[in-house]
Amino acid sequence: MPHMPASSALQRFRVIDLTQVRAGPTACRQLADWGADVIQVQMPEHMRGDDTLGGQDGSDYQYTHRNKRSITLNLKQPEGIATLKRLIARADVVVENFRPDVKHRLGIDYATVSADNPGLVYASISGFGQTGPLAERPGFDQIAQGMGGLMSVTGLPGDGPVRVGIPVADLCAGIFAAQGILVALLERESSGKGQWVHTSLLQAMVYMMDFQAARYTIDGEVPAQAGNFHPTSIPTGVYKARDGYLNIAVFGSKIWERFCQILGAPEWITDERYHDKTARSINRDSLNAEINHRLAAHDRSYWIGQFNDGGVACGLISDMREVFADPQIQHLGLVKEVVSARLGLQRLVGQPMYLARTPSSIARAAPHRGEHTEEVLLELGLSRDDLARMKAAGVY
């Protein structure tokens, strides 16, 4: 079956996906979801190692690799490398997340392959960067979370560092790589030339520190853990109503006044302990205790209605079951369905942005390893006899 574009937006582009685990596959999924012909290149089954996110039939792998085609090539054989180079010569994009030295050892680094394809956009994702004192270190999401500063500001004060509950460094590195690829493809339209795009888990994590990083680089302040409360805007955080927890966000003096009125505490507006942002920061513990005391009078549904009707942002803290039962989530159509030939009907989260003329879809379930090898190699111009010989020789 030929390429089945998930959108018409990027269907003219072919991407060679040499990645494994999560950051690289995330970058390629972003491109595949918008229609690019992403060809995932993996080692043959008997040589595969542990590169499949918990198994090819697992939910993680199925989510990460949808909308792609899969081929196998033995990159330890010269003919496997030669065949990969033929694929790259006809591609628009290559994405790899080897350790920085591996691509040079295989002879598929940017300088080498771009000699035959000067329009190639070549994207590299690593743990710590392509050069520098840590370039050759193995990268892992939680290591980047720690080294990039995130764990130092996550968690309750005094309880020690805490990791975020998703692989945020991997995911952000993948998304930034995809963005860099798209920028390079746009630039290619004027220059006619490709270029090397590279990012790392560490760079992505430091960038994602956002205002916390700026508090240090501009103000010289080292942010600390603030638990479930916003470090600079008070009161904003997790509070407890009669039947459970909810989030409330109070930004600005006008919203503060509305919040006080709704909570039945108009006297706080002029109380010297709470009347401005600085005072509320100094007295945050007593203020939070008083807020929780008043919230205990009613259930979460009551307060969520009251606050949102009054223009104060407030919402549930949902588990995954509650997330997908939410009428707004259902209205937004985030969950898409696709049928896997092996696993049947699947429900997967689609892209979180909508393009009116060229929307994204899930056109194909994640492929089985090597499912499209012969299809893609025939498209490359190889014959059936070539394929038989290569298979017998263990090239794929």
C-alpha positions in Angstrom: 0.0 0.0 0.0 1.6 3.4 -1.0 1.9 6.4 1.2 -1.4 7.3 2.8 -1.1 11.0 3.8 -2.7 12.0 7.1 -3.0 15.6 5.8 -2.4 17.3 2.5 -0.3 19.9 4.2 3.1 18.1 4.1 2.3 15.2 1.7 4.9 16.4 -0.8 7.8 15.7 1.6 9.5 12.4 2.3 11.2 11.9 5.6 13.7 9.1 6.5 13.2 8.3 10.2 16.4 6.7 11.7 15.3 7.3 15.3 14.3 5.1 18.2 12.8 5.4 21.7 11.0 8.7 22.0 12.4 12.2 21.2 13.2 11.3 17.5 10.1 9.3 16.9 8.1 12.2 18.4 9.6 14.6 15.8 8.8 12.3 13.0 5.3 11.7 14.2 4.7 15.4 14.1 5.6 15.4 10.4 3.7 12.2 9.7 0.5 13.6 11.3 0.6 16.5 8.9 1.0 14.3 5.8 4.7 13.7 5.3 5.7 10.3 3.9 7.7 9.1 7.0 9.7 6.0 6.4 10.9 4.4 9.6 14.1 2.5 9.2 14.8 -0.2 11.8 17.2 -3.0 12.2 15.8 -6.5 11.2 13.8 -8.3 13.9 16.7 -10.6 15.0 19.0 -7.6 15.5 16.5 -5.1 16.9 17.7 -4.6 20.5 15.4 -2.8 22.9 14.1 0.1 20.7 10.3 -0.4 20.8 8.9 1.6 23.8 7.6 -1.5 25.5 6.9 -3.7 22.5 5.5 -3.0 19.1 1.9 -3.9 20.0 2.0 -1.7 23.2 0.0 1.5 23.5 3.1 3.7 23.7 4.6 2.4 20.5 1.2 2.5 18.7 0.7 6.1 19.7 4.2 7.3 18.8 4.5 5.6 15.4 1.1 6.1 13.7 1.0 7.4 10.2 4.4 6.0 9.3 5.7 3.3 7.0 8.3 0.9 8.3 11.2 -0.9 6.6 14.1 -2.9 7.9 17.7 -2.5 6.8 20.8 -4.1 8.3 23.1 -1.1 8.7 25.9 -3.3 9.7 26.1 -4.5 6.1 27.6 -2.3 3.3 24.6 -3.0 1.1 22.2 -1.9 3.9 24.1 1.4 4.2 24.2 1.7 0.4 20.4 1.2 0.2 19.8 3.7 3.0 21.9 6.3 1.1 19.8 5.7 -2.0 16.7 6.4 0.1 18.3 9.5 1.5 19.3 10.8 -1.9 15.5 11.0 -2.8 14.3 12.3 0.5 13.6 15.8 1.8 14.4 15.2 5.4 16.5 12.8 7.5 16.0 12.6 11.3 18.4 10.7 13.5 19.1 10.4 17.2 22.3 8.3 17.3 25.1 9.3 19.6 26.9 12.1 17.7 29.8 9.8 16.6 27.6 7.0 15.2 26.4 8.7 12.0 30.0 9.6 11.1 31.1 6.0 11.6 28.3 4.8 9.4 29.0 7.4 6.7 25.6 8.9 6.9 26.4 12.2 8.5 25.1 15.5 7.1 28.2 16.5 5.2 28.4 13.1 3.5 24.8 12.6 2.5 24.1 16.2 1.5 26.9 16.0 -1.1 24.4 13.9 -3.2 21.3 15.8 -2.0 22.1 19.4 -1.3 18.5 20.2 -0.6 18.4 17.8 2.3 17.2 18.9 5.7 19.1 16.7 8.2 17.9 16.8 11.8 19.9 15.4 14.8 18.6 15.0 18.3 21.0 14.1 21.1 21.1 14.1 24.9 23.5 17.0 25.3 24.4 18.5 21.9 26.5 17.5 18.9 29.7 19.0 20.4 31.0 20.0 23.8 32.3 18.2 26.8 29.2 16.1 27.3 28.4 15.4 23.7 29.2 11.7 23.9 27.3 11.0 27.0 24.1 8.9 26.8 21.0 11.0 27.1 17.8 10.2 29.1 14.7 12.2 29.8 15.0 12.3 33.6 18.7 13.2 33.4 17.8 16.2 31.3 15.0 17.1 33.6 17.5 17.2 36.5 20.4 19.0 34.6 18.1 21.5 33.0 16.7 22.7 36.3 13.1 21.4 36.1 13.4 19.0 39.1 14.8 21.8 41.3 11.5 23.7 41.0 9.1 20.8 41.0 7.6 19.2 44.1 6.8 20.4 47.6 9.4 22.6 49.4 11.7 20.5 51.6 10.7 17.2 50.0 13.6 17.0 47.6 13.5 17.2 43.7 10.7 15.7 41.8 10.5 14.5 38.2 7.6 15.6 36.0 5.1 12.7 35.3 5.7 12.7 31.5 9.0 12.6 29.5 8.9 16.3 29.0 12.5 16.7 27.8 12.1 14.0 25.2 8.8 15.3 24.0 9.9 18.9 23.8 13.2 18.0 22.0 11.1 16.1 19.4 8.7 18.9 18.9 11.5 21.5 18.7 13.3 19.3 16.1 10.1 19.1 14.1 9.7 22.9 14.2 13.3 23.3 13.2 12.8 21.0 10.2 9.7 23.0 9.1 11.7 26.3 9.4 14.5 24.8 7.3 12.0 23.5 4.7 10.5 27.0 4.5 14.0 28.6 4.1 14.8 26.0 1.4 12.1 27.5 -0.8 14.1 30.7 -1.2 17.7 29.4 -1.1 17.2 26.0 -2.7 19.5 24.5 0.0 19.0 22.2 2.9 20.9 22.5 6.2 21.7 20.6 9.4 19.2 21.1 12.2 20.1 19.9 15.7 18.8 20.1 19.2 19.1 18.1 22.4 17.2 17.1 25.4 19.2 19.4 27.6 18.7 22.4 25.3 15.0 21.7 25.2 14.7 21.4 28.9 16.6 24.7 29.6 14.4 26.5 27.1 11.3 25.1 28.7 12.3 26.6 32.0 11.0 29.9 30.5 10.2 32.5 33.1 12.1 30.5 35.8 15.2 30.8 33.7 14.6 34.5 33.2 14.2 35.0 36.9 17.9 33.9 37.1 19.4 35.3 33.9 17.7 38.7 34.3 17.0 39.1 38.1 19.7 36.9 39.5 17.2 34.9 41.5 17.5 31.1 41.9 14.0 29.8 41.9 13.0 27.2 44.4 10.3 24.6 44.8 6.8 26.2 45.2 4.8 22.9 45.3 1.3 23.3 43.9 1.4 27.0 44.1 2.5 29.5 41.5 5.9 30.9 42.6 5.1 34.6 41.9 1.3 35.0 41.5 -0.6 34.5 44.8 -3.2 33.0 45.2 -2.7 30.6 42.3 -2.5 26.8 42.9 -4.2 23.8 44.3 -6.9 24.2 46.9 -9.3 21.9 48.7 -13.1 22.1 48.6 -15.5 19.9 50.6 -15.2 17.0 48.2 -11.7 17.3 46.8 -9.1 19.4 45.1 -9.3 22.0 42.4 -7.1 24.6 40.7 -7.7 28.3 41.1 -5.7 31.0 39.3 -5.9 34.7 40.4 -3.9 37.0 38.2 -4.1 40.8 38.7 -5.8 43.2 41.1 -9.2 43.1 39.5 -9.4 39.3 39.5 -8.3 39.4 43.1 -11.2 41.6 44.0 -13.6 39.4 42.2 -12.1 36.3 44.0 -12.6 37.9 47.4 -16.2 38.8 46.7 -17.1 35.3 45.5 -15.4 33.7 48.4 -17.3 35.9 50.8 -14.2 37.7 52.0 -14.5 41.3 50.7 -12.5 42.6 53.7 -9.4 40.9 52.2 -9.3 43.6 49.5 -8.2 46.2 51.9 -6.5 43.9 54.5 -2.9 45.1 54.7 -1.8 41.4 54.8 -3.3 40.7 51.4 -4.2 43.9 49.6 -1.4 43.8 47.0 0.8 41.2 45.3 3.8 41.7 47.6 1.8 41.4 50.8 0.1 38.2 49.6 3.5 36.8 48.7 4.8 37.5 52.2 1.6 36.1 53.9 0.9 33.3 51.4 0.7 30.5 54.0 -2.0 32.3 56.1 -3.9 33.3 53.0 -3.9 29.8 51.6 -5.1 28.4 54.9 -8.0 30.9 55.0 -9.0 30.2 51.4 -9.1 26.4 52.1 -11.2 27.1 55.2 -13.8 29.0 53.2 -13.7 26.5 50.3 -14.6 23.7 52.7 -18.2 25.0 52.9 -19.1 23.7 49.4 -18.2 21.0 46.8 -15.9 21.6 43.8 -18.8 21.9 41.3 -20.2 24.8 43.3 -17.0 26.7 43.4 -16.0 26.0 39.8 -19.4 27.4 38.7 -19.1 30.5 41.0 -15.6 31.4 40.1 -15.8 30.9 36.3 -19.1 32.8 36.2 -17.3 35.6 38.0 -14.3 35.6 35.7 -11.9 33.8 38.0 -10.2 30.8 36.4 -10.9 27.6 38.2 -11.0 23.9 37.2 -11.0 20.3 38.3 -7.8 18.3 38.7 -8.7 15.3 36.5 -7.3 11.8 36.1 -7.2 10.3 32.6 -10.7 8.8 32.9 -12.1 12.2 33.8 -10.1 14.0 31.1 -11.6 12.0 28.3 -15.1 12.1 29.8 -15.0 15.9 29.9 -17.5 17.4 27.4 -15.1 20.1 26.3 -12.4 17.5 25.5 -15.0 15.5 23.5 -16.2 18.6 21.7 -12.6 19.4 20.6 -12.3 16.1 18.9 -8.8 15.3 20.3 -9.4 11.5 20.2 -9.2 10.0 16.7 -9.9 6.4 15.7 -7.9 4.1 13.5 -8.1 0.4 12.7 -4.9 -1.7 13.1 -4.8 -4.8 11.0 -3.3 -6.6 14.0 -4.9 -4.9 17.0 -8.3 -3.8 15.8 -9.9 -0.4 16.6 -7.6 2.1 18.4 -8.4 5.4 20.0 -5.4 7.8 19.9 -4.9 11.4 20.8 -4.5 13.5 17.6 -2.7 16.8 16.9 -3.6 19.6 19.3 -4.0 22.2 16.6 -6.5 22.5 13.8 -5.9 23.7 10.3 -9.1 24.6 8.6 -8.2 23.6 5.0 -5.6 20.8 5.7 -6.5 19.1 9.0 -4.5 16.3 10.4 -5.9 12.8 10.8 -4.7 9.3 11.7 -4.7 7.6 8.4 -2.7 4.5 9.4 -2.0 2.6 12.6 1.6 2.1 13.7 3.3 -0.3 11.3 4.8 -3.7 12.2 8.6 -3.7 11.9 9.5 -4.0 8.3 5.9 -4.1 7.1 6.6 -1.9 4.1 10.2 -2.9 3.3 9.5 -4.4 -0.1 7.0 -1.8 -1.0 9.4 1.1 -0.4 12.4 -0.7 -2.0 10.3 -1.3 -5.1 9.5 2.4 -5.2 13.2 3.0 -5.1 13.6 1.1 -8.4 14.9 -2.3 -7.1 13.6 -5.4 -8.7 11.9 -8.5 -7.2 15.1 -10.4 -7.9 17.1 -7.7 -6.1 14.8 -8.1 -3.1 15.1 -11.9 -3.0 18.8 -11.7 -3.1 19.0 -9.0 -0.4 16.6 -10.9 1.9 18.6 -14.1 1.5 21.8 -12.1 2.4 20.2 -10.6 5.5 20.2 -7.0 4.2 16.7 -6.5 5.4 
